[in-house]
């Protein structure tokens, strides 16, 4: 089990941007594929962006071209840059490994996009 700490969420108008951060140990990020997940009210949690330990990224169709997952080696942080936000992006966002490990779920960070 590892402690993953998400931050950076907030309230933003449609079309705006946010950058989410996920902190953990360097060794953890070096040895695991990472992903950003989100859970909207009444919906199941979904994987929206992933990055392998080798740098390959993948995105769900609904966020392609708008979201970017990246990693800062010096800061031991994985980011999710979210641009052109839409009301349907409103959700609690979590980071975890891919595939996810139940014990690693943190509290997440709330993203609310107003129309």
RAHU-V42079 format. One line per field, one symbol per residue. phi: phi as a letter, one per 20 degrees, with the letter a starting at -180 (. if undefined). A space follows every 50 residues. Layout:
phi=???
This chain:
phi=.ceddebofrdbfgnecbceccdaffffffdcfdbddbcegmcffcedbc bffeofdbcfgfdgnddcebcdffdlcddceddlfcgfefaedcdafcff dgfefeemcedcdee
